[in-house]
Amino acid sequence: MIKKEELVLVQDWDKTFAKSEKVNHSKVTFVNRYGITLAADMYAPKDAEGRLPAIAVSGPFGAVKEQCSGLYAQTMAERGFLTIAFDPSFMGESGGLPRYMASPDINTEDFMAAVDFLSLNDMVDPERIGIIGICGWGGLAINAAALDTRVKATVASTMYDMTRVNANGYFDSEDSEEQRYEKRSSMCAQRLADLKAGEYALGGGVVDPLPEDAPFFVADYYDYYKTERGYHARSLNSNGGWNVIGCESFMNQPILKYSNEIRSAVMVMHGDQAHSFYFGKDAYANMVDGNKYTDNKELLVIEGASHTDLYDGGSNNAIPFDKIQVFFEKYL
């Protein structure tokens, strides 16, 4: 096996959700092909027998496994799947230096490394592996599904296309060569400033305190990341955020280029009140455009749900776990 870095992992229950008595929980680690050791929480149904279908979960972008990816993983384990919720490279309890960087390539590889780990686990049926990506990791999950033929089913929940939002701004409001040039110039200047300072400047997490005139989606994020509902000490979004140059390469590297070549099952699910809904709708449309395999593709719209309602259910238990279960049972 590839040598792993020795990570210091918290053994106490430090999640933003209650611990289930229906599953066994443990910490595990695995290595991606860049040699970065990733940390994950593994959830297994109690008294499970035989090899199980398995699901790897990650996201949102800038969150940690102790937040909503762990909730998804634990809930799906209650429903009969062996699951892992993992921290991406460079953040949370996972390895990788420098910290608080992101990469469309490495983060896609993180999902594939999770599939490696599950494929070699004695409790898992390697022919029945799926993935769930939340928020920015929804787009990365679709990218992983386009690359990894071992993935049999994918759920992208309340997804972002991180390449699109970095290149075009929110709601494509900065979609021009001039504005992209200014952003590139600023990033290049920041690179030199960081080297001179000897450290990477943080871009800042969710704004705090919340301005009275904050847009709805900013208030939506604040309500999750900055309150007891979803705050976590290791979460970038709850604290200082990514490095200013942390997502630089997303501007030039679209991740959904070959999504219409995905043969495996994909369900894109989004709340119709989410500011990010356009990402999900467009990703689904692009995925089925010219695709020979559309019978196993689905756009599931959750009426009345905002972006963060699909993080933890919000006030109305908005996450359609029953439908997620049916989807994975059908295709795994």
C-alpha positions in Angstrom: 0.0 0.0 0.0 1.1 3.6 -0.6 2.6 5.1 2.6 0.2 7.4 4.5 1.0 10.5 6.5 0.3 10.2 10.2 -2.6 12.5 10.8 -3.8 13.6 14.2 -7.5 12.9 14.3 -10.1 14.0 16.8 -11.7 10.9 18.4 -14.5 12.7 20.3 -17.8 13.3 18.6 -17.5 16.9 17.4 -20.2 17.0 14.7 -22.9 19.6 14.1 -25.5 16.8 14.2 -26.5 14.2 16.7 -24.8 10.8 16.8 -26.9 7.9 15.6 -27.3 4.8 17.6 -28.1 2.8 14.4 -24.6 2.9 12.9 -21.0 2.3 13.9 -18.7 5.2 13.5 -14.9 5.2 13.0 -12.1 7.4 11.6 -10.2 6.2 8.6 -7.5 7.6 6.3 -6.5 6.9 2.7 -4.1 8.4 0.1 -4.8 10.1 -3.2 -2.5 9.8 -6.3 -0.8 13.0 -5.3 0.3 11.3 -2.1 -2.0 13.4 0.1 -3.5 11.6 3.0 -7.2 12.2 3.5 -9.2 11.9 6.7 -12.7 10.5 6.7 -15.5 9.5 9.1 -16.8 6.0 8.2 -20.4 5.0 9.1 -21.5 1.4 8.9 -25.0 0.0 9.6 -24.9 -2.0 12.8 -25.3 -5.8 12.4 -24.7 -5.5 8.7 -23.8 -8.7 6.9 -22.1 -9.4 3.6 -20.6 -6.8 1.3 -22.5 -3.6 1.3 -23.2 -0.9 -1.3 -21.1 2.1 -0.4 -21.2 5.9 -0.9 -18.5 8.6 -0.5 -19.7 12.0 0.5 -18.0 15.5 0.5 -18.9 19.1 0.5 -19.9 21.9 0.7 -17.0 23.8 -0.7 -15.1 25.1 2.3 -17.0 23.0 4.8 -15.7 20.0 6.7 -17.0 16.4 7.2 -18.3 17.3 10.7 -20.9 19.4 9.0 -23.5 18.4 6.4 -21.5 15.8 4.5 -21.3 13.8 7.7 -25.1 14.2 8.2 -25.7 12.8 4.7 -23.2 9.9 5.3 -24.6 8.9 8.7 -28.2 9.1 7.4 -27.4 6.9 4.4 -25.6 4.4 6.7 -28.8 4.2 8.7 -30.5 3.2 5.5 -28.2 0.3 4.8 -25.1 1.7 3.0 -21.5 1.8 4.2 -20.5 5.5 3.9 -17.6 7.8 4.3 -17.6 11.6 4.6 -14.1 12.9 3.9 -12.2 16.2 4.2 -10.7 17.3 0.9 -7.0 17.8 0.4 -5.5 20.9 2.2 -8.3 21.3 4.7 -10.0 19.9 7.8 -8.3 16.9 9.2 -6.8 15.9 5.9 -3.2 16.4 4.9 -1.7 18.6 2.2 0.4 21.7 2.2 0.0 24.6 1.9 -3.4 24.7 3.7 -6.6 26.1 2.4 -5.9 25.6 -1.3 -8.3 24.1 -3.8 -7.8 22.5 -7.2 -10.2 21.2 -9.8 -7.8 18.3 -10.5 -6.8 17.4 -7.0 -10.3 17.7 -5.6 -11.7 15.5 -8.3 -8.9 13.0 -7.5 -10.0 13.2 -3.8 -13.3 11.6 -4.9 -11.5 9.0 -6.9 -9.3 8.2 -4.0 -12.3 7.7 -1.9 -13.6 5.2 -4.5 -10.2 3.5 -4.3 -10.6 3.1 -0.5 -14.1 1.8 -0.7 -13.2 -0.6 -3.5 -10.6 -2.3 -1.4 -12.6 -2.4 1.8 -13.7 -5.9 2.8 -17.1 -4.7 3.9 -17.9 -3.1 0.4 -19.1 -4.6 -2.8 -16.8 -2.8 -5.3 -19.4 -3.0 -8.1 -21.9 -1.0 -6.0 -20.1 2.3 -5.2 -21.7 5.8 -5.5 -20.8 9.3 -4.5 -22.6 12.4 -3.2 -21.3 15.9 -3.7 -22.8 18.9 -1.9 -22.6 22.5 -3.1 -19.3 23.0 -4.9 -18.6 19.4 -4.4 -21.7 18.6 -6.4 -19.9 19.9 -9.6 -16.8 18.0 -8.6 -18.8 14.8 -8.1 -20.2 15.1 -11.6 -16.7 15.7 -12.9 -15.5 12.6 -11.0 -18.4 10.5 -12.5 -17.3 11.5 -16.0 -13.8 10.3 -15.2 -14.3 7.3 -12.9 -16.1 4.4 -14.5 -16.3 2.6 -11.2 -18.8 5.1 -9.9 -22.2 3.6 -10.5 -24.4 6.4 -9.2 -23.9 10.1 -8.3 -26.0 12.6 -6.4 -25.2 16.3 -6.8 -27.0 18.3 -4.1 -27.6 22.0 -4.2 -24.6 22.1 -6.5 -22.2 24.9 -7.7 -20.0 24.8 -10.7 -17.0 26.3 -9.1 -15.2 26.9 -12.4 -18.2 29.0 -13.6 -18.7 31.0 -10.5 -14.9 31.8 -10.3 -14.7 32.8 -14.0 -18.1 34.5 -14.3 -19.0 35.7 -10.8 -22.4 35.1 -9.2 -25.3 34.9 -11.6 -22.7 35.3 -14.4 -22.6 39.0 -13.6 -18.8 39.2 -14.3 -18.8 37.2 -17.5 -16.5 39.4 -19.6 -12.9 39.3 -20.8 -12.2 42.6 -19.0 -13.5 41.5 -15.7 -11.7 38.1 -15.9 -8.5 40.0 -16.7 -8.8 42.2 -13.7 -9.3 39.1 -11.5 -6.3 37.4 -13.0 -4.2 40.4 -12.5 -5.3 40.7 -8.9 -4.5 37.1 -8.2 -1.0 37.4 -9.8 -0.3 40.4 -7.6 -1.5 38.5 -4.5 0.9 35.7 -5.3 3.9 38.0 -5.0 2.5 39.7 -1.9 2.1 36.3 -0.2 5.7 35.3 -1.1 7.0 38.6 0.3 5.0 38.2 3.4 6.0 34.6 3.9 2.4 33.4 4.4 -0.8 33.2 2.4 -3.5 35.8 3.0 -6.9 34.5 3.8 -9.9 35.7 1.7 -12.3 35.6 4.6 -15.2 33.2 5.3 -18.9 34.1 5.5 -19.3 37.7 6.4 -19.7 38.4 10.1 -21.5 40.4 11.4 -24.2 40.2 8.8 -25.0 43.5 7.1 -28.6 44.6 7.3 -28.7 44.9 3.5 -27.0 41.6 2.8 -28.5 39.6 -0.2 -30.7 36.7 0.7 -28.0 34.1 -0.2 -25.4 35.7 2.0 -27.9 35.6 4.9 -28.7 32.0 4.0 -25.0 31.1 4.4 -24.6 33.1 7.6 -27.6 31.3 9.1 -25.8 28.0 8.6 -22.1 28.6 8.9 -22.0 31.3 11.6 -24.6 30.0 14.1 -25.0 27.0 16.3 -26.9 25.3 13.4 -23.7 24.6 11.4 -20.6 26.4 12.9 -17.5 24.3 13.2 -14.0 25.4 14.3 -12.3 23.6 11.3 -14.7 24.9 8.7 -13.2 27.5 6.3 -16.6 29.0 5.7 -17.3 29.4 9.4 -13.9 31.1 10.0 -11.2 32.8 7.8 -12.1 31.2 4.5 -9.8 30.0 1.7 -6.5 31.7 0.8 -7.1 34.6 -1.5 -5.4 32.7 -4.3 -6.8 29.4 -3.1 -9.2 28.9 -6.0 -7.2 30.6 -8.7 -7.0 27.7 -11.2 -10.7 27.2 -11.2 -11.0 30.3 -13.5 -9.4 28.5 -16.5 -10.4 24.9 -16.1 -14.1 24.0 -16.7 -15.0 20.8 -14.9 -18.2 19.8 -16.6 -16.8 19.6 -20.2 -17.5 15.9 -20.6 -20.5 15.5 -18.4 -22.7 14.5 -21.4 -20.5 11.4 -21.7 -21.4 10.0 -18.3 -23.0 6.6 -18.7 -23.8 6.0 -15.0 -26.8 7.2 -13.1 -26.8 10.9 -11.9 -29.4 12.8 -9.9 -29.1 16.5 -9.7 -31.2 17.8 -6.8 -31.8 21.5 -6.0 -34.2 23.7 -4.2 -36.2 26.1 -6.4 -35.6 28.9 -4.0 -31.8 28.5 -4.0 -29.7 31.3 -5.4 -27.6 28.5 -6.9 -30.5 26.8 -8.8 -29.2 27.9 -12.2 -26.1 25.8 -11.6 -28.1 22.7 -11.1 -30.5 23.3 -14.0 -27.7 24.1 -16.5 -25.6 21.2 -15.3 -28.4 18.8 -15.9 -29.3 20.3 -19.3 -25.6 20.0 -20.4 -25.3 16.5 -19.1 -28.2 15.1 -21.1 -27.5 17.2 -24.3 -26.2 14.6 -26.8 -25.8 11.9 -24.1 -26.6 8.4 -25.3 -27.5 7.5 -21.7 -30.3 9.7 -20.4 -32.7 7.2 -19.0 -30.7 7.2 -15.7 -30.4 10.9 -15.4 -32.7 13.0 -13.2 -33.3 16.6 -12.1 -35.1 16.6 -8.8 -36.5 20.0 -7.8 -37.4 20.5 -4.1 -40.1 23.2 -3.9 -39.5 25.9 -1.4 -36.0 24.9 -0.5 -33.1 27.4 -0.3 -29.5 26.5 -0.9 -28.6 25.7 2.7 -31.9 23.9 3.3 -30.2 21.0 1.5 -27.2 21.2 3.9 -29.1 20.0 7.0 -32.8 20.1 6.1 -33.4 23.6 7.3 -36.6 24.1 9.2 -38.7 21.8 7.0 -36.5 18.6 6.7 -36.0 19.5 3.0 -33.4 16.9 2.2 -35.3 14.1 0.3 -33.5 11.2 1.9 -36.2 8.7 0.9 -35.7 9.6 -2.7 -31.9 9.5 -2.4 -32.3 6.0 -0.9 -34.5 4.8 -3.7 -32.1 6.2 -6.3 -29.1 4.5 -4.8 -31.0 1.2 -4.3 -32.0 1.2 -7.9 -28.5 1.9 -9.4 -26.1 0.3 -6.8 
